[in-house]
Amino acid sequence: MPTVYLLDYVAGNVRSLANAIEKLGYTIQWIKEPKDIDNADSLILPGVGHFGHCLTQFSEGGYLEPIRKHIDSGKPFLGICVGLQALFEESTENPNVPGLGIIPAKLVRFDDNNKSVPHIGWNSAATNVTGSAQAESFYGLRRNSKYYYVHSYAVPYNEGLLERHGWTVATAKYGEELFVGAIGRDNVFATQFHPEKSGYAGLRVLKAFLEGKRWETWEDTSRHDMGQGLTRRVIACLDVRTNDQGDLVVTKGDQYDVREKAQGQIRNLGKPVDMARKYYEQGSDEITFLNITSFRNCPLVDLPMLEILRRTSENVFVPLTIGGGIRDTVDTDGTKVSALEVATLYFKSGADKVSIGSDAVTAAEEYLGKGNCLSGQTAIETISAAYGNQAVVVSVDPKRIYVKSPEETNHHTIKTAHPGPSGETYCWYQCTIKGGREGRDMDVHQLVTAVEAMGAGEILLNCIDKDGSNSGFDLELINDVKKSIKIPVIASSGAGNPAHFEDVFRQTSTDAALGAGMFHRGEYTVEDVKYYLAERGFLVRYFEGSI
């Protein structure tokens, strides 16, 4: 089998990239030291996190010159995400750290005045070379395909500037900003998106690179005109726990109660790995696993969720998020393990993001109690420093507390169109911990602004009042949180039919919406939701069933 050389500088989920390459029939040879690059016929440079951290790691490890030598030799080179960014001259993210300088341009941060940053989700990578029935495909890129991006910095596209230097450019658009989504010249190809997380569309790009097919003519037989820009993300969420027989199952409850009311047994809706694969093939844009059991007597290296991630990432090529247990802990042998080390175990097993719940509330309380002072030691801060803020999701579990007027509380209130039990027209959203079982003296506005400052890259916004209700999302909550922060928000809790997804995307500026029970019970599929949204004018991504 042909061999691909992969440089892992220990940042992010390279397991999924290796799985994608192996699925295409290649073997992986890991670069362990700079001299290994001399033996590489094809070299792939992945990367996540900070530009400066990435380039500094390469420099201190002695990799920069071997990388340049490989590129100058004419041998195939692929850069992914920060691996693309490294090819440019510099980035405003870390202006004192130079890039490789192979491409004459620099990266800047997205404008966050009217959109969320990081840019997270499925977007285009379109070249200007198209025809009517046929099109010229650059390294497998296709006009109607969507690819998964997650980044805060990008290279603005100025028409003709890079082309004058011989580069072919594929672009994407975020808001009004047009930026470089992929770029190539001669033996060099690089993508800002993650092909290994872009389903079969991404696998096709990897395959074209590995086979050296820089240009191909293909028949444009797609059923849908995907359009340019960021799609609406529809996410499937799987609550995973052990049932009374000790088996791992996907479950779902009514306001966090996951036991059948008649028999008292844990509600069993299916096997996690099988269900994740099903939702992937229905077109789910991401899969979220929430570990709602403790596994207290299990060594960390043998956590059942690690095996679920390993098995899922072998065949599911969209982003995987794992929540539950991401905190400083003590292993069964008495060894103290940091939240960063726990997160690293998940990343190495196939996760792309980790979700932090109760510990984020505790950390936010400490942050606010110290006058908005960062400690640098919390799980959010340490993980985002190592892997980038896009790798850290904070899961928020608020519930409504009704008041007759804002003066009744010192918390941030909203005027609600849904009065309380005694006719109250105001409410505040109390944050909870321990799966909603314990309320805290903190409102959702305080929490989300605190964790954004601490380095969270995304908010998973649940709502205890809506959970399991199938009555639609809490639109007032979502709008209030979106006004408070710049980072993306995933709307969760309450989805019962496709119309609820239309409501949340039309009436709020949420960045994504999550469903669970309606999918698990088989009432609707992810594809049903996508078609419903598309018929009403929303830009969505459809599952591509083959390379």
KOLFIKE-5750 format. One record per atom (N, C-alpha, C, O): x, y, z. Coordinates in steps of 0.05 Angstrom, whole numbers, plus 5000, padded with zeros to 4 digits. Layout:
residues N
XYZ;...
END
This chain:
residues 547
501749765000;500050005000;501850255000;503850255013;501050464985;502650714985;502650845012;500750825028;504850995017;505251115043;504951415042;505951545023;503751535062;503451825064;504851905090;504351785111;506552105089;507952205113;506352435126;505452625112;505852405152;504152595166;505752715190;506752565206;505852975191;507253115213;505253195234;503553365230;505453065257;503653125279;505253275300;507053165313;504553525304;505953675325;504353695351;504653885366;502653495354;500953455379;499153695383;499353835403;497353745364;495353945367;492853865352;492853865327;490753795367;488253745354;487853455346;489453275354;485753405331;484953135324;486253055298;485053095276;488552935299;489852825275;488952535270;489452415249;487652415290;486652145287;484752125264;484751935248;482952325261;480952315240;482252345213;481452225193;484452505211;485852535186;487152265178;487052185155;488352135198;489551875192;487451675184;487851515165;485051675197;482851495189;482051545161;481451355146;481851805153;480951865126;482951775105;482151665084;485551805111;487651725092;487651415090;487851315068;487351285112;487250985112;484750885097;484950675084;482551025100;480150935086;480450955056;479250805041;482251135047;482751165019;484850965008;485550964985;485850785026;487650575018;490550635021;492250505009;491250825038;494050895042;494850835071;493150815088;497450795075;498450755102;499751015111;500551185095;499851045138;500951295150;503751235161;504251035174;505551415155;508151415167;508351685182;508351895171;508651665209;508751905225;511552025225;513551885228;511652285221;514252425223;514952465252;513452595267;517152345261;517952355289;520152565294;520352675315;521752615273;523952805275;524452925248;523652815228;525753155247;526153305222;527253135199;526453165176;529152965205;530452815184;528552615170;529152525148;526352555183;524352375171;523052495146;522152355128;523052765145;521852895122;523352835096;522152845075;525952785099;527552725075;526452475060;526752455036;525252295076;524352045064;521452065053;520451875041;520152295057;517352315051;516952365021;518152555010;515452195008;514652244980;512352454979;512452644963;510352414997;508152615000;508052695029;508052515046;507952955034;507953055062;505353205067;504553375051;504053145089;501653295097;502253425124;503253305143;501653685125;502053855149;499353945159;498354145149;498153815179;495653905190;496254105212;498554145220;494154235222;494654415244;492054535254;490154585238;491854585280;489554725292;490754915313;493054895321;489055105321;489955275343;491255535333;490455645312;493255625347;494455885342;496655875321;498355695321;496656075304;498756095283;501556105296;503355965288;501856275316;504456315329;505356065343;507755985342;503555925357;504155675371;505155465351;507155325355;503655445329;504355245308;507055305297;508755115296;507555545288;510155615275;512455595295;514655515288;511955665320;514055645340;514755355346;517055285349;512655185346;513154895350;514854785327;516754635332;514254855303;515754765280;518654865281;520554725276;518955125289;521555245290;523255105311;525555035306;522155085335;523654975358;524354675353;526354575363;522554545338;523054255332;524954215309;525653985302;525754435295;527554405273;526254315247;527554195230;523654375244;522154265221;521954465198;521454385175;522354725203;521854925182;523554885157;522454885135;526154855161;527854825137;527354565122;527254565098;526954335136;526254085122;523554115106;523354005084;521654265117;519154305103;519654465078;518654395056;521154685080;521854845057;523354675036;522754695012;525154515045;526754345027;524954155012;525254104988;522954035026;521053855014;519453994992;519153894970;518554234998;516954384979;518654454955;517754434932;521054554960;522854634938;523654394920;524254434896;523554154931;524353924916;522253844895;522853684877;519853954897;517753884878;516053654886;514253574872;516553544910;514853314920;512253424931;512153644942;510053264929;507453354937;507353444966;508453304984;505953664971;505653774998;502753875001;501754014984;501553795024;498853875030;498854005058;499753885077;497854255060;497554385085;494554415092;492954475074;493754355117;490954365125;490654565148;492054545168;488754745145;488054945165;490555115172;491455275156;491655085197;494055235203;496355145185;498255295181;496254905175;498154815155;498154985130;500155025117;495755085122;495555285101;496655545110;498255675096;495855635133;496655905143;499655925145;500756145141;500955705151;503855715155;505355785129;507555875130;504055745106;505255795080;505456095074;507056175057;503956255088;503856545083;505956695099;507456575114;506156955094;508257115106;507957165135;509857145151;505457225143;504957285172;501957285177;500357265159;501257305203;498557315212;498257525234;499957545251;496157675233;495657875255;495057735281;495057865302;494657475281;494257325306;496757335322;496657355347;499057305309;501657315322;503657465304;505257335290;503557725303;505057885284;508157855287;509657915268;509057765310;511957745314;513057475305;515457425307;511257295297;512157025288;511857015258;509557025248;514056985243;513756975213;512856705204;513356495216;511356705181;510656455168;512856365150;515056475150;512356155134;514356055116;514856245093;516956235080;512956425087;513356625067;513356525038;514356655020;512156295034;512056175007;509956314990;510156324966;507856405003;505656544989;505656834998;505556885023;505657034980;505957314988;503257444997;502057594982;502457385021;500057505032;500057455062;501657295072;498257585077;498157545106;495257495115;493357575101;494957375138;492357315149;491357535167;492957655182;488757585167;487557775185;485157645199;484057445189;484257765221;481957655235;479457735221;479257965211;477457555222;474857635211;473657865227;474057895251;472158035213;470658245226;468358125241;466757975229;468058185267;465958065282;463658265289;462158215307;463458485274;461458675279;458658575273;456758635287;458358405253;455658305246;455657995242;453857895230;457657865253;457657575251;459457455273;461057595285;459057195278;460457055299;463356995290;463856935266;465157005309;467956915304;468656745328;468356835351;469656505324;470656375299;468556325278;466156305284;469456305253;467856215231;467755905233;469755775228;465455805240;465155515244;462855415227;460655515229;463455215210;461355085195;462155025167;464455025160;460054975150;460454865123;460155095103;458155235102;462255125087;462355345068;463555245042;464255005040;463755415023;464655344996;467655344993;469055445011;468655244971;471455274962;471255274932;471855074919;470555504920;469855514892;471955654876;472955864883;472755524854;474555654835;472955794814;470555744811;474255954798;472956094776;472755934750;471656024730;473855684751;473955524727;471455334727;471555124739;469355424713;466955264712;465755264684;466455434668;464155064679;462855054653;459855014657;458855054679;458454924637;455554884640;454954604649;454254554672;455354414631;454954134639;457454004651;457353814665;459754124644;462254014654;463754234669;463254474665;465554154687;467154344702;469854234707;470253994708;471754414709;474454334716;474754334746;474454534759;475354094757;475554064786;478454084794;480253934784;479054274812;481754314822;482054154847;480854204868;483853944846;484253754869;481553664880;481253644905;479653594863;477153474873;475153674883;472953594891;475753934883;473854134893;471654164873;472054164849;469154184883;466854224866;465154454875;464854504899;463954594856;462454834861;460254794881;459754964898;458854574879;456454524895;457054374921;455154314936;459554314926;460154174951;460754374973;461454604969;460454284998;461054445021;463154305038;463354065039;464754475052;467054375066;467054495094;466054715098;468254355113;468054435141;470454615149;472754535147;469754865157;471655065166;471355115196;469155095207;473655175209;473555265237;476055435241;478255325246;475755695241;478055875243;477156165248;474856235242;478956325259;478356605264;479956795245;479157025242;482056685233;483756845216;483756725187;483656485184;483956905168;483856805140;485357005122;485957225130;485856915098;487257085078;485057215061;483757075046;484757485062;482757615045;483457565015;485757575008;481357524999;481857474971;481657734955;479657874955;483857804942;483958034923;484357914895;486357804889;482357954878;482257824853;484757874836;485558104832;486057664827;488357684810;491057714824;493057654812;491057794850;493557834864;495257584866;497557584859;494057374877;495457124880;495756974853;497756844849;493857004836;493956884810;496356984793;497556834778;497157234797;499457344783;502057204790;503957204775;502057074814;504356924823;504056624816;505556464826;502056564800;501756284791;499956114808;499755874803;498656224828;497056064846;494156034836;493056234826;493055804838;490255764834;488855784861;489655664880;486655934862;485355994887;482455914886;481055964867;481555784907;478655724912;477755894935;479155904956;475556024932;474656214953;472156124968;470655954958;471756244991;469356215007;468556495016;470156675017;466056525023;465056785032;463756755059;462056585064;464556935078;463356945104;462357225109;463957415111;459757255111;458557525111;459257655085;458657555063;460557885086;461458035062;464357985056;465458095037;465657815072;468557775069;469157535051;468257315057;470557575029;471357365011;474257295019;475957465020;474757035023;477356945033;478256695019;476756565005;480856635022;482056395010;481256145024;481856115048;479755965010;478955715022;480855495015;481155305031;482155514992;484255314984;486055454963;485155634950;488455354961;490355474943;492455264934;493155094950;493355294909;495355094900;496955204877;496155384862;499355094875;501155154852;503254934851;504454864871;503554824827;505554614823;505054384843;502954254842;506954334860;506754104878;505354174905;504953994922;504654434909;503654524934;500554554933;499554684914;499254444952;496354484955;495754524984;496954395001;493854704991;493154755019;490254835021;489154965003;488954745043;486154805048;485854945075;487054855095;484255155076;483555275101;481455095116;481455085140;479854955101;477954765112;479354495119;481654455112;477854325134;478854065141;477653855123;475253785127;479053755103;477953545086;477153295101;475153165093;478553225122;477952985136;475353005153;474352805163;474353255155;471853305169;469653395151;467553495160;470053365125;468253475105;466753255089;466053285066;466353025103;464852815090;466152705065;468552725062;464452595047;465552485022;466752705004;468552654989;465752955007;466853174991;469753214999;471453264982;470353195025;473153225034;474852995027;477153025020;473752755029;475252515021;476052524992;478152434984;474252634975;474852664947;477252854943;478952804926;477453064959;479753254957;482253104965;484353134952;482252964987;484552814996;485452614975;487852584969;483452474963;484152274943;485452394919;487352294908;484452624910;485652764887;488552844893;490252814875;489052944917;491753024924;493552774924;495752784913;492652564937;494352324940;494852194913;496952064910;493052214895;493352104868;494652294849;495152224826;495252534858;496552734841;494752844819;495752934798;492152834822;490252934802;489553224807;487553294820;491353394797;491053684802;488553794788;487153954800;488053714764;485753794749;484253554738;485453364728;481653564740;479953354729;477453474717;476453674727;476453364696;473853444685;471753264696;472053014695;469553374706;467453214717;464753314708;464353544701;462853134707;460053194699;458653314723;458453184745;457553554720;456053684742;453153584741;451353694729;452753364756;450053234757;448653284783;446653144789;449653464800;448553514826;445653604825;444953754806;444053524843;441253594843;440753874854;438653994849;442653974869;442154224883;444254434877;446654374874;443454684874;445254904872;445755004900;444155144912;448054934911;448554984939;448955284946;448355374968;449855444926;450255724931;452755774948;453955594959;453556024949;455856104963;455156184992;452956274998;457056145010;456656235038;456356005058;456355775050;456156085082;456055905105;453255785107;451255935105;453055525109;450455385111;449355405140;450855465158;446855335142;445655305169;446355025179;445754825167;447655015202;448454765214;446254625229;444954745246;445754375222;443854205237;445453975250;446853825236;445253965276;446953785292;445253575306;443153635317;446253325305;444953105320;446453065347;448853045347;444953055368;446153025395;445352755407;442952685406;447252615418;446852355430;447652365460;449952385466;445652345477;446152315506;446852025511;445251845506;449251975521;450251705525;450651645555;451751805569;449751415563;450151325591;449951025592;449050895573;450750905615;450350625619;447550575629;446450725646;446250365619;443650295630;443950115654;446150065664;441750005663;441749845688;443149575683;443849445703;443549495659;444949255652;447949295647;449449115642;448749555648;451549615644;452349665615;454749695609;450349685597;450949735569;450850035563;449250175575;452550125545;452450405536;450150435517;450050295497;448450625522;446150675505;445750975500;446651135516;444351035478;443451315474;440751335488;439051165484;440351555502;437851585517;436851875514;438252045502;434451925523;433352195522;431152205542;429652015546;431052435556;429052465577;427352705574;427552865556;425552735594;423852975596;425053145619;424853065642;426153375612;427553535632;429553375648;429653385672;431253225632;433553085643;432852825658;434652705670;430352745658;429552485670;429552275648;427852285631;431452085649;431851895627;430651625633;431251435619;429051595654;427851335660;424951325651;423451525652;424251095641;421451045633;419651065657;420250955678;417551215655;415851265679;414451005688;413950975712;413850825670;412350585678;414250375690;413850285712;416350305675;418150095684;420450185702;421650035717;421050445700;423250555716;426050495705;428050555718;426150375680;428650315668;429750545652;428250725643;432450555649;433650755632;432650725603;432550505592;431750945592;430650945564;432850875545;434851025543;432550665530;434650565511;433650615483;431750495473;435050805469;434250885442;436150775421;435750815397;438250635429;440050525409;442950535417;443650635439;444650425400;447550405405;448950665394;448350745371;450650785410;451851045402;453251045375;452751225359;454950845370;456550845345;454750815321;455050945301;452850625323;450950575301;449250825295;448750895272;448350955316;446651185312;448151425301;447151575284;450651455309;452351665298;452751625268;452551815253;453251385260;453651325232;451051375216;451151485194;448751315228;446251365215;445751665210;444951745189;446351825231;445852115228;447952235209;447252425195;450352135208;452252225189;451252175160;451452355143;450151945155;449151885129;446552025122;445652035099;445252135142;442852305137;443652595131;441952755123;446152655136;447052935130;447553105154;447753345151;447652995178;448253155202;450953295198;452953175190;450953555205;453353715200;455453675222;457853725218;454553585245;456353505267;454953295284;452553265282;456453145299;455352955319;456453035346;458853075350;454553065365;455353125392;454652895411;452352805412;456652805426;456252595446;456352735474;458352865480;454252705489;454352805517;454252565536;452352415537;456452535550;456752315570;455252405595;456252575610;452952285600;451352365623;451452155646;449752155663;453551995645;454051815668;457051845675;458551975660;457751745697;460351825708;462751635702;464951735699;462251375699;464451185696;466551215718;468951215713;465551245743;467351325765;469551105770;471751175778;468850855766;470750645773;472350545750;473450325750;472650715729;474050625705;476550795701;476451035703;478850665696;481250815690;480850995666;479450925647;482051235667;481551425645;482251315618;480751365599;484351175615;485251075589;483250865578;483350805554;481450765595;479550565586;476650675587;474750515586;476350935587;473651055588;472050955564;473050965541;469650865568;467950765546;467650975524;467350905500;467551225531;467151435511;469451455492;469151535469;471851385501;474151385483;473851175461;474451235438;472850945468;472450735448;470250815429;470350765405;468150945439;465951045422;467151245401;466451225378;468851425410;470051615392;471851475371;471751545348;473451285381;475251145362;473651005340;474351035316;471550865348;470050715328;468450895310;468150845286;467351105322;465751295306;467451435285;466651465262;469851525293;471451685275;472651525252;473751635233;472451265253;473351095231;471651125206;472551085184;469051185210;467251195188;465451445186;463851475168;465751625206;464151865207;466052105203;467652165221;465852235180;467752445174;466452725175;466652875156;465252775198;464353045205;465353095233;466152915247;465253355242;466353415269;464853255291;462453225291;466453165311;465353025334;465953185359;468253265364;463953235375;464253375401;463553185423;461753025421;465153185444;464753015467;464453195492;466153365497;462353145508;461953285533;461653105556;460652875553;462453195580;462253035604;464852935614;466352795600;465553015638;468052925651;470553075643;472752975649;470253295629;472653455621;473353635644;472553875644;474953535662;475653695686;478053575699;478853345693;479253725718;481453605734;480253375750;478153405762;481753155751;480652925764;482852755776;485252815773;482152545789;484052355800;483452075788;481151985791;485351945776;484951685764;484551475786;485051525809;483751235777;483251025797;485650935812;485450825834;488050995801;490550925816;491551155833;493751135845;490051365836;490751595852;492251815838;492952015850;492851775813;494351975797;492552215791;490352185782;493652455796;492152695789;492352745759;494552745748;490152805746;490052845717;488653115712;486453165722;489953285696;488753545691;486653525669;486453335654;484953735668;482853745648;484153745620;483053625602;486453875617;487853875592;488653595583;488353525560;489553435602;490353155596;487952985589;488052815571;485653035602;483252885596;482352965568;481652785552;482353225561;481553315535;483453195513;482453115492;485953175519;487953065500;487252775494;487552685471;486452625514;485552345509;483252335489;483252165471;481352515492;479052525474;479952605446;479052495426;481652805444;482552895418;484052675403;483652635379;485752535418;487252315405;485452085397;486251915380;483052065409;481251845402;479351925380;477851755370;479352175371;477552255349;475852495353;474452575334;475852615377;474152845381;475453095369;477853115367;473753275360;474653535349;474253765369;475753955369;472253725386;471653935406;470953785432;470053555432;471453925454;470453825480;468454025491;468754265488;466453925504;464354085516;464554075546;464653865558;464654315559;464954335588;462454455599;461454655589;461354325620;458754415631;459054535659;459654765662;458554365679;458554465707;461154605715;461054805729;463354495706;465954625713;466254895702;467655065713;464954955680;465055225668;463555425686;464455655689;461355335699;459955505717;461655575741;461855805750;462955365752;464755415775;467055605768;467655775784;468155555745;470355725736;469456015732;470856205739;467056045721;465956315716;465456455743;465856695745;464456305763;464056425789;466656535801;466756745812;468756375798;471356465808;472456705793;473556895804;472056705767;472956925750;471457185758;472757395761;468857175761;467357405769;467957495798;468057735804;468457295815;469057355843;471757495846;472257635866;473557465826;476157595827;476257845810;478357935803;473857955805;473758205789;474458165760;475858325749;473457955748;473957895720;476957845714;477957935694;478257705732;481057655729;481557365721;480557175734;483057325699;483657055690;485756925707;487657045715;485356665713;487356515728;489356375711;491656325719;488556305686;490256155668;490355855674;491755705661;488855775695;488955495704;486355335699;486355095704;484255475691;481755335687;481855145663;483655175646;479954965662;479854775639;479554925613;480854865593;477755125613;477255285588;479855415579;480555405556;481355545598;483755695590;485955505581;487255565561;486355285595;488655115588;488154965562;490054935546;485654875557;485154735533;485154915509;486254845488;483955155512;483955345489;486755445483;487355495460;488455475503;491155555498;492755355482;494355425465;492155095487;493654885474;492454815446;493954765427;489754825444;488454725420;486954935404;485854875383;486755175415;485155385402;482355395414;481255195422;481255645414;478555665426;476455525411;474355455422;476855465385;474855315370;474455025380;472554895373;476354935396;476254655407;474654645433;474254425444;473854875444;472454875470;469654985468;469155215460;467754815474;464854885475;464054895504;464854715520;462455085511;461355095538;458355035536;456855175523;457554825550;454754745551;453354875574;454154845597;451355035568;449955195588;447155085593;445655025573;446355045618;443754935625;442255135642;442155105667;440955335630;439455525646;436455455649;435455305633;435255575669;432355555671;431155825679;432455995691;428655865672;427356115677;426656155706;425655975719;427156395716;426256485742;424556735737;425656945728;421956715742;420156935736;420157145758;420257075782;420057405750;419757625769;417757825758;417257835734;416557985776;414558175767;415858425755;414658555738;418358485763;419758715752;422758665755;423658505771;424358805738;427258775740;428358845767;430558755775;426959015782;427959105808;427858885829;429158915850;426558665823;426358445843;428958285844;429258125863;430758315825;433158155825;435458325815;435158525801;437858245823;440358375813;441358245788;443558305778;439858055777;440757915753;439558035728;437658185728;440857975706;440058075679;437357955672;437157705670;435358115667;432658025661;431958095632;433158265619;429857955623;428658025597;425658055601;424457935619;424358215584;421458225584;420458005566;421257995542;418757835576;418057595561;415157605550;413457725563;414857485527;412157455515;410757215526;408457165518;411957065544;410756825556;410756855586;412556765600;408656975597;408557035626;408756795643;408156565635;409656845668;410056635687;407456535699;405256625691;407556355719;405156235730;403356435745;400956385747;404456655754;402856855768;402657105751;402157325761;403057075725;402757305707;405257475705;405057695693;407557385715;409957545714;410757595685;410657405669;411657835678;412357905651;415457935647;416358005626;416957875668;419857885666;420957625677;419757485693;423357555667;424757315678;427757355675;428657515658;429157205690;432057175686;432656885684;431156715693;434956815672;435656545667;437856455686;440156545684;437056285704;438956185725;440655955714;439655775702;443255975718;445055755710;444955535730;444555575754;445155285720;445055055737;447554875732;448954915713;447954695751;450054495748;448854225754;446554195762;450554015752;449753745758;447253655742;445353555753;447353705716;445153625699;442553765705;440353645703;442754015714;440354175719;439154135747;437154245754;440553975764;439453905790;439954125811;438654125832;441954295806;442754495826;442954765813;444554805795;441454965823;441555235813;443755395826;444555345849;444855595812;446955765823;446056055821;444256125806;447356225837;446756505838;448256645815;449856825820;447656565791;448956675767;447056655744;445656455740;446856875728;445056865705;446656795680;449156805680;445156735659;446456635635;448156845622;450156785609;447357105624;448957325613;451657335627;453657365613;451757305653;454357305667;456057065658;458457095654;454856835655;456356595648;457556615621;459956565617;455956675601;456956675573;459056885568;460956835553;458757125580;460757325577;463357255591;465557315581;463157115614;465557025628;467056815613;469456835610;465656615603;467056395589;468156485562;470156375553;466856675549;467956785525;470656925531;472556885516;470757075553;473357205561;475456995568;477857045564;474656765578;476456565586;477556395563;479556255566;476256415540;477356275517;475556065504;476455915486;472956055512;471155875499;470655975470;470656215465;470255785452;469855855424;467055825414;466355905392;465255695431;462555645422;460855585447;461855485467;458255655446;456455605467;454355405458;453055445437;453955185473;451754995468;449555085488;449755025512;447555215477;445555345495;443055175498;441355165481;442955035520;440654865527;438555035542;438955275546;436354915549;434255045564;432754835579;431254675567;432954835605;431654625622;428654625618;427354415617;427454865615;424554895612;423554765586;421254675585;425354755566;424554655540;425354365535;424354235517;427254265551;428354005545;426253785545;424653755564;426153635524;424253415522;421353495516;419553335515;420853765512;418153855509;417153835481;414653835476;418953825461;418153815432;416454065425;414854045406;416854285439;415154525435;416654745421;415654965418;419154695412;420754895399;422855015418;422754985442;424755155405;426955275420;425955525436;423955645429;427455595457;426955835472;428156065457;430556135461;426656195439;427756395421;428556645437;430556775429;427156705458;427956945474;430656905487;432257085488;431156665498;433756605510;435956625489;438056745494;435456515466;437556505445;438256795436;440656855434;436256955431;436757235423;438157385444;439957555438;437457345469;438857485491;441757415493;443457585497;442357155490;445157065492;446757165468;449057245470;445557155444;446957235420;447657535422;449757615411;446057695435;446757975438;449058025457;450358235457;449657825474;451657855495;454457785487;456357885499;454757625466;457457515459;457857515429;456057555413;460457475421;461157475393;461657185383;461557145358;462056995400;462656725392;460056585383;457856665391;460256365367;457856225357;456256105379;457256035400;453656075373;451755945392;450355725377;449355755355;450155485391;448555265381;445955255398;446055215422;443755285385;441155275399;440454985404;440654815387;439554935429;438954665437;436454665455;435754875466;435154435457;432854385475;430254475462;429954715456;428454285458;425754345450;424954285421;422654295414;426954205404;426254145376;424453905374;425153685385;422153935361;420353705358;419553655329;418453435324;420053845311;419453805283;421054005266;422254185278;421153965240;422854145223;422154435225;423854605222;419554495230;418754775231;420154925254;420555165253;420854785275;422254905297;425055005289;426055205299;426254855270;428854945260;428555195243;430255375244;426455205227;425955455212;425555685231;426555905226;423955645252;423455865271;426055965283;426356215285;427755785292;430155885305;432056015286;433456215294;432255925261;434056055242;432856315231;434356495223;430156335231;428956575220;428656795241;428857035235;428156715266;427456915286;429856975305;429557145323;432056835302;434456895318;436856885299;436556815276;439156975309;441556965293;443356735302;445856745300;442156525313;443756295322;445356175299;444656205275;447656065306;449455965286;448955675278;449755585257;447555525296;446955245291;444655165308;443955305328;443354945302;441154845318;441454545321;442254405302;440754445344;441254165352;438654015357;436754125369;438453775348;436153605353;437053345365;439253255362;435253215380;435852965393;433452775391;433352605373;431552795410;429352605412;427852575386;427152345379;427252785371;425752765346;427152585326;425852455309;429852585327;431452415310;431552125321;431151935306;432052105347;432351845359;429751675357;429951435352;427451805359;424951655358;424051595330;422151445325;425551695310;424951645282;422551805271;421551735250;421852015286;419552175276;420352345252;418852385233;422852435252;423952585229;426952515227;428252425246;427952545203;430852505199;432252775196;430952975192;434852775198;436353015193;435853115165;435653355160;435652925146;435152995118;432453135115;432153315099;430453045130;427853175130;428053475137;426953645124;429653525158;430053795167;431453965145;430654195140;433453845133;435053985113;433154065089;433254285079;431653875079;429853925057;427754135064;427154315048;426754125088;424754315097;425954595097;424654785088;428354625107;429654885108;430254985080;429855215073;431354805063;432054885035;429654985020;429755175005;427354855023;424854935010;423955215018;422455345004;424955305041;424155565051;426455775049;426455985062;428355705032;430355895024;432955905040;434556075037;433255715058;435755705075;437855545060;437255345046;440355625064;442655485052;443455265070;444155305094;443355015060;444054785076;446054605060;446454645036;447154415074;448954225062;447553955061;446353865080;447753825037;446653555035;448953345036;451253405028;448253115045;450152895047;450952805019;449152755002;453552775014;454552664989;455252374994;456952325011;453952194980;454251914987;456551764975;456951524980;458251904959;460451764947;462651974941;462152214939;465151864937;467352034930;467152114900;468952264890;
END
